Amino acid sequence: MDIILTMGIILTSGYFFGLIAERLSFPRVSAYLLAGILFSEPLLGHIVDLKLHLWAEPFSNICLGFIAYIIGGEINLKTLKKKSKTIFTGTLFESLTPVFLVFTSIYILCYHFELSTNIALILASICATTAPATTFAIIEQYKAKGELTDTTLGVVALDDAFGIIIFIAISSVFFPNGIDNGFITLFKELFLSITIGVCGGFLLSKFSKLSISNDFLFPLLVGLVLIIVSLAKSFHFSALLALIILGLVANNTNIKEHKRASLILPIQHIEEFIFITFFVFAGSHFSPTHFSDAIIFILTYAFFRALGKYIGAFVGLTLSPPDNIKTKYYLGFALLPQAGVAIGLLFQAINNPHFNDIKDLLLNIILGSTIIYELIGPFSAKFAFKKAKEI
């Protein structure tokens, strides 16, 4: 089927699925995933012949590039500095604890079912990330205010950068591509990602001052995202980390608040377009056979990641206590959602030849757990803010 017609069907179906989700007070992201699942090959895909798998990789990479830029743009360094020790310690522990718990639990399952232990390694490398959009939406919807809210925003903002670094570290050391030593590969990826992100951020900040309006910035932003996504594939660095840093640098070197907003606003206008496209393509990889085969892995991964997030946040804030004692008890509940970045990292991982025989299983574990988290996460976050008396 023609790609133009395919995109038209994706966007239209995504819109109506999102509309239904709004009416039912469900997260729209889950609805977009369900739309993608509906168009997967085992269901309607073979009837309507969308051939989504042919376009999934380039479109997913581009959409994730925009998501990464938005995440970086949401980080306000002035806000982070006020509670830097608490936020940094909380982020460190809530990122690393689920890595340990997920690896241990999935490794035991792999050993029991005589499956490749690579499954445990790659799931552990992905589990640290959180979906910021869901948490931001709950805070905005209920006008949450207070220390838990501020800490949550700070942790979520740093969380994905930590998660991507953990992913690069594990994948580079254990599954290096090419002839380089894993640690050399790790250093190269981090160095290139950070350097390109910082340089791109300063350039964007500089050129933005020449723009005559917010709308005029849009082609520059899109161009930079496309260039970095393309270069990342050619030179083997993380486009996600580079674009998070680019967004952070660009939006924090513009001192004036209206200038800061102007660098995020053009992309925010197409946020929903990006989310629909990304999650419909992600859902199209669904396989009922692999989903049923993976159910024990999905539930194990979902449980131990959630447990790790809660324990890690609690320990981190115990070591670096916030002013309000309730914050350490409820922060973990606000960090459950996992969506775009985790799926994007998985797409990067399964392009590695090491995972050819287990990529379908990995996809369905992450997609299945994402649906669980995106359904439970908003209610969990609301519970946390309510218990902390911030809504």
PLY file of the C-alpha trace (Angstrom):
ply
format ascii 1.0
element vertex 391
property float x
property float y
property float z
element edge 390
property int vertex1
property int vertex2
end_header
0.00 0.00 0.00
1.19 3.54 -0.76
2.99 5.15 2.21
0.90 8.34 1.91
-2.33 6.36 2.26
-0.76 4.30 5.05
0.12 7.45 7.02
-3.38 8.81 6.46
-4.90 5.63 7.90
-2.47 5.63 10.84
-3.21 9.24 11.81
-6.98 8.95 11.33
-7.28 5.71 13.29
-4.95 7.07 15.98
-7.12 10.16 16.33
-10.33 8.16 16.85
-8.66 5.71 19.24
-7.32 8.69 21.20
-10.78 10.26 21.24
-12.29 7.09 22.73
-9.49 6.99 25.32
-10.26 10.60 26.32
-13.95 9.76 26.78
-13.02 6.79 28.99
-10.34 8.78 30.90
-7.62 6.40 29.70
-4.11 7.42 28.59
-4.06 8.22 24.86
-0.69 6.49 24.45
-2.31 3.15 25.33
-5.01 3.81 22.74
-2.40 4.49 20.03
-0.65 1.24 20.92
-3.95 -0.61 20.65
-4.52 0.94 17.21
-1.11 -0.35 16.14
-1.88 -3.80 17.54
-5.13 -3.82 15.55
-3.15 -3.19 12.34
-0.48 -5.79 13.17
0.05 -8.57 10.62
-1.79 -11.35 12.53
-4.93 -9.18 12.91
-6.00 -6.59 10.28
-2.53 -6.09 8.80
-2.77 -8.95 6.30
-6.25 -7.80 5.22
-5.63 -4.08 4.63
-2.00 -4.71 3.56
-0.50 -1.68 5.30
3.01 -3.21 5.41
3.87 -1.13 8.47
7.02 -3.19 9.10
8.60 -1.68 5.96
8.43 1.84 7.40
8.64 1.18 11.14
12.37 1.74 11.66
12.88 5.13 9.93
9.61 6.64 11.17
10.16 5.34 14.73
13.70 6.75 14.86
12.56 10.18 13.62
9.62 10.35 16.05
11.80 9.28 18.95
14.29 11.99 18.01
11.57 14.62 18.46
10.48 13.04 21.76
14.10 13.14 23.02
14.40 16.84 22.11
11.18 17.64 24.01
12.42 15.73 27.09
15.66 17.72 27.07
13.78 20.96 26.56
11.64 20.32 29.65
14.71 20.24 31.92
15.10 23.59 33.68
18.57 23.78 35.25
17.53 26.60 37.61
14.83 24.39 39.13
17.17 21.40 39.35
19.85 23.37 41.22
17.49 24.13 44.12
17.08 20.43 44.98
20.06 19.06 43.05
21.37 16.62 45.69
17.96 15.09 46.45
17.00 14.85 42.78
20.35 13.42 41.66
20.48 10.79 44.44
16.85 9.83 43.87
17.40 9.51 40.13
20.57 7.43 40.57
18.94 4.87 42.86
15.55 4.69 41.11
17.43 4.06 37.83
19.89 1.41 39.07
17.69 -0.61 41.47
15.25 -1.85 38.78
18.23 -2.79 36.58
19.44 -5.19 39.29
15.99 -6.61 40.14
14.89 -7.05 36.51
18.17 -8.70 35.51
18.07 -11.13 38.46
14.41 -12.13 38.04
14.51 -12.46 34.23
17.84 -14.34 34.38
16.22 -16.93 36.68
13.31 -17.29 34.23
15.67 -17.65 31.26
17.65 -20.31 33.11
14.44 -22.17 34.01
13.03 -22.11 30.45
16.46 -22.68 28.84
16.37 -19.39 26.93
19.20 -17.01 26.07
20.34 -14.94 29.05
20.75 -12.05 26.57
17.04 -11.46 27.25
17.84 -10.58 30.88
20.68 -8.26 29.89
18.75 -6.27 27.30
15.61 -5.93 29.47
17.77 -4.77 32.39
19.40 -2.17 30.13
16.00 -0.77 29.10
14.04 -0.84 32.38
15.55 2.30 33.94
13.69 4.78 31.70
10.39 6.47 32.63
7.73 8.00 30.37
7.72 11.70 31.32
4.65 12.63 29.25
2.27 10.60 31.44
3.55 12.10 34.69
3.53 15.65 33.27
-0.06 15.13 32.09
-1.26 14.09 35.56
0.50 17.05 37.23
-1.05 19.45 34.72
-4.51 17.88 34.83
-4.80 18.04 38.64
-2.67 21.20 39.10
-0.39 19.39 41.56
1.94 21.64 43.56
4.45 20.91 46.31
7.74 19.20 47.08
6.74 15.80 45.70
5.66 17.46 42.46
8.93 19.41 42.13
11.04 16.35 42.97
9.09 14.17 40.56
9.57 16.64 37.71
13.31 16.83 38.41
13.77 13.06 38.64
11.70 12.36 35.53
13.65 14.97 33.57
17.02 13.35 34.40
15.72 9.79 34.37
15.77 9.20 30.62
19.32 10.54 30.25
20.45 8.13 33.00
18.51 5.30 31.36
20.06 5.90 27.95
23.58 5.96 29.45
22.86 2.65 31.24
21.59 1.18 27.95
24.67 2.35 26.03
26.96 0.98 28.76
25.39 -2.50 28.86
24.93 -2.86 25.09
28.43 -1.55 24.28
30.25 -3.73 26.83
28.30 -6.97 26.38
27.18 -6.70 22.73
29.72 -4.53 20.89
29.39 -4.05 17.13
32.63 -4.18 15.17
36.17 -4.94 16.31
36.53 -2.37 19.11
36.69 -3.34 22.76
33.33 -2.81 24.52
34.67 -0.06 26.80
36.19 1.77 23.82
32.81 1.56 22.07
31.11 2.89 25.22
33.50 5.85 25.42
33.07 6.65 21.70
29.26 6.56 21.90
29.09 8.75 24.99
31.72 11.20 23.71
30.08 11.61 20.30
26.55 11.83 21.75
27.49 14.47 24.34
29.70 16.49 21.97
27.13 16.59 19.16
24.33 17.39 21.63
26.23 20.27 23.27
27.44 21.75 19.96
23.99 21.40 18.37
22.37 23.01 21.42
24.63 26.06 21.32
24.14 26.42 17.56
20.37 26.19 17.90
20.38 28.76 20.70
22.54 31.10 18.60
20.53 30.77 15.38
17.20 31.06 17.22
18.04 34.70 17.97
18.01 35.38 14.22
14.53 33.88 13.70
11.71 36.30 13.04
9.05 34.13 14.75
8.45 30.83 16.55
7.07 29.27 13.38
10.22 30.21 11.50
12.23 28.06 13.95
10.32 24.91 13.01
12.33 24.03 9.83
15.60 24.49 11.76
14.44 22.21 14.59
13.19 19.52 12.21
16.38 19.75 10.15
18.62 19.31 13.21
16.62 16.31 14.45
16.76 14.61 11.03
20.50 15.29 10.65
21.35 13.90 14.09
19.13 10.81 13.67
20.83 10.09 10.34
24.37 10.75 11.61
23.74 8.51 14.63
23.12 5.55 12.36
26.24 6.23 10.28
28.64 7.01 13.14
27.18 4.72 15.84
26.26 7.11 18.64
23.00 7.59 20.55
20.65 10.00 18.79
18.42 9.91 21.89
21.12 11.09 24.27
22.45 13.65 21.77
18.98 15.16 21.25
18.15 15.21 24.97
21.39 17.15 25.55
20.70 19.39 22.54
17.26 20.26 23.93
18.67 20.84 27.42
21.53 23.09 26.23
19.44 25.07 23.74
16.61 25.72 26.17
18.85 26.65 29.10
21.26 28.97 27.28
18.31 31.17 26.31
18.07 33.16 29.52
14.79 34.93 28.81
11.74 32.80 29.55
9.91 33.72 26.32
12.97 32.67 24.33
13.10 29.37 26.22
9.46 28.71 25.38
10.03 29.57 21.73
12.45 26.65 21.29
9.95 24.09 22.61
6.70 25.49 21.22
7.20 24.64 17.51
7.71 20.93 18.28
4.91 20.84 20.87
2.50 21.81 18.09
3.14 18.43 16.42
3.51 16.36 19.63
0.32 14.37 19.08
1.24 13.66 15.45
4.58 12.28 16.70
3.03 10.15 19.44
0.35 8.67 17.16
2.89 7.75 14.48
5.41 6.31 16.93
3.04 4.22 19.04
0.97 2.90 16.12
4.18 1.67 14.46
5.31 0.20 17.80
2.01 -1.62 18.30
2.12 -3.05 14.78
4.91 -5.43 15.93
2.42 -7.24 18.17
2.21 -11.02 17.78
-0.52 -12.94 19.69
1.63 -16.07 19.69
4.66 -14.38 21.18
2.47 -12.33 23.54
0.92 -15.47 25.04
4.33 -17.15 25.15
5.77 -14.09 26.89
3.03 -13.50 29.49
5.11 -14.76 32.44
8.03 -12.58 31.30
5.73 -9.55 30.87
4.30 -9.87 34.38
7.70 -10.57 35.95
9.32 -7.62 34.17
6.42 -5.27 35.05
6.41 -6.28 38.73
10.16 -6.15 39.41
10.68 -2.91 37.47
7.89 -1.27 39.51
9.33 -2.68 42.75
12.80 -1.43 41.79
11.48 2.06 41.03
9.77 2.28 44.43
12.65 0.85 46.49
15.26 2.87 44.59
13.38 6.16 45.03
12.82 5.42 48.74
16.49 4.57 49.39
17.75 7.54 47.36
15.59 10.02 49.25
16.47 8.37 52.58
20.16 9.04 51.87
19.41 12.61 50.76
16.21 13.53 52.63
13.70 16.06 51.23
12.04 18.63 53.49
8.71 16.79 53.41
9.06 13.21 54.70
6.06 12.08 52.61
8.01 12.67 49.40
10.23 9.60 49.87
7.23 7.35 50.52
5.32 8.33 47.38
7.90 9.30 44.73
8.16 5.71 43.45
4.43 5.62 42.64
4.88 8.57 40.25
7.67 6.84 38.29
5.89 3.75 36.93
4.99 4.79 33.35
7.30 3.46 30.64
6.70 4.04 26.96
8.43 5.89 24.13
12.09 5.85 25.14
11.99 2.20 26.26
10.42 1.12 22.96
12.92 3.25 21.04
15.87 1.68 22.88
14.45 -1.75 22.15
14.26 -0.94 18.43
17.94 0.03 18.59
18.83 -3.18 20.41
17.06 -5.61 18.10
18.96 -4.24 15.10
21.99 -5.94 16.67
22.59 -9.44 15.16
22.91 -10.84 18.71
19.13 -10.63 19.09
17.81 -12.04 15.80
16.43 -15.17 17.47
14.78 -13.40 20.43
13.68 -10.03 19.01
9.97 -10.97 18.73
9.92 -12.11 22.35
11.68 -8.92 23.49
9.25 -6.73 21.53
6.21 -8.35 23.07
7.63 -8.19 26.61
8.20 -4.44 26.29
4.93 -3.76 24.43
2.92 -5.85 26.91
4.48 -4.19 29.95
4.08 -0.74 28.35
0.33 -1.27 28.03
0.19 -2.37 31.70
2.22 0.65 32.85
0.32 3.17 30.72
-2.97 1.92 32.17
-1.80 1.76 35.80
0.74 4.62 35.79
-1.66 7.60 35.69
-3.74 6.22 38.57
-0.56 5.45 40.54
0.76 9.02 40.04
-2.59 10.51 41.06
-2.56 8.34 44.21
0.94 9.62 45.10
0.10 13.31 44.74
-3.17 12.87 46.60
-1.50 11.09 49.53
1.13 13.84 49.69
-1.76 16.36 49.84
-0.55 18.15 46.70
-3.86 17.80 44.80
0 1
1 2
2 3
3 4
4 5
5 6
6 7
7 8
8 9
9 10
10 11
11 12
12 13
13 14
14 15
15 16
16 17
17 18
18 19
19 20
20 21
21 22
22 23
23 24
24 25
25 26
26 27
27 28
28 29
29 30
30 31
31 32
32 33
33 34
34 35
35 36
36 37
37 38
38 39
39 40
40 41
41 42
42 43
43 44
44 45
45 46
46 47
47 48
48 49
49 50
50 51
51 52
52 53
53 54
54 55
55 56
56 57
57 58
58 59
59 60
60 61
61 62
62 63
63 64
64 65
65 66
66 67
67 68
68 69
69 70
70 71
71 72
72 73
73 74
74 75
75 76
76 77
77 78
78 79
79 80
80 81
81 82
82 83
83 84
84 85
85 86
86 87
87 88
88 89
89 90
90 91
91 92
92 93
93 94
94 95
95 96
96 97
97 98
98 99
99 100
100 101
101 102
102 103
103 104
104 105
105 106
106 107
107 108
108 109
109 110
110 111
111 112
112 113
113 114
114 115
115 116
116 117
117 118
118 119
119 120
120 121
121 122
122 123
123 124
124 125
125 126
126 127
127 128
128 129
129 130
130 131
131 132
132 133
133 134
134 135
135 136
136 137
137 138
138 139
139 140
140 141
141 142
142 143
143 144
144 145
145 146
146 147
147 148
148 149
149 150
150 151
151 152
152 153
153 154
154 155
155 156
156 157
157 158
158 159
159 160
160 161
161 162
162 163
163 164
164 165
165 166
166 167
167 168
168 169
169 170
170 171
171 172
172 173
173 174
174 175
175 176
176 177
177 178
178 179
179 180
180 181
181 182
182 183
183 184
184 185
185 186
186 187
187 188
188 189
189 190
190 191
191 192
192 193
193 194
194 195
195 196
196 197
197 198
198 199
199 200
200 201
201 202
202 203
203 204
204 205
205 206
206 207
207 208
208 209
209 210
210 211
211 212
212 213
213 214
214 215
215 216
216 217
217 218
218 219
219 220
220 221
221 222
222 223
223 224
224 225
225 226
226 227
227 228
228 229
229 230
230 231
231 232
232 233
233 234
234 235
235 236
236 237
237 238
238 239
239 240
240 241
241 242
242 243
243 244
244 245
245 246
246 247
247 248
248 249
249 250
250 251
251 252
252 253
253 254
254 255
255 256
256 257
257 258
258 259
259 260
260 261
261 262
262 263
263 264
264 265
265 266
266 267
267 268
268 269
269 270
270 271
271 272
272 273
273 274
274 275
275 276
276 277
277 278
278 279
279 280
280 281
281 282
282 283
283 284
284 285
285 286
286 287
287 288
288 289
289 290
290 291
291 292
292 293
293 294
294 295
295 296
296 297
297 298
298 299
299 300
300 301
301 302
302 303
303 304
304 305
305 306
306 307
307 308
308 309
309 310
310 311
311 312
312 313
313 314
314 315
315 316
316 317
317 318
318 319
319 320
320 321
321 322
322 323
323 324
324 325
325 326
326 327
327 328
328 329
329 330
330 331
331 332
332 333
333 334
334 335
335 336
336 337
337 338
338 339
339 340
340 341
341 342
342 343
343 344
344 345
345 346
346 347
347 348
348 349
349 350
350 351
351 352
352 353
353 354
354 355
355 356
356 357
357 358
358 359
359 360
360 361
361 362
362 363
363 364
364 365
365 366
366 367
367 368
368 369
369 370
370 371
371 372
372 373
373 374
374 375
375 376
376 377
377 378
378 379
379 380
380 381
381 382
382 383
383 384
384 385
385 386
386 387
387 388
388 389
389 390
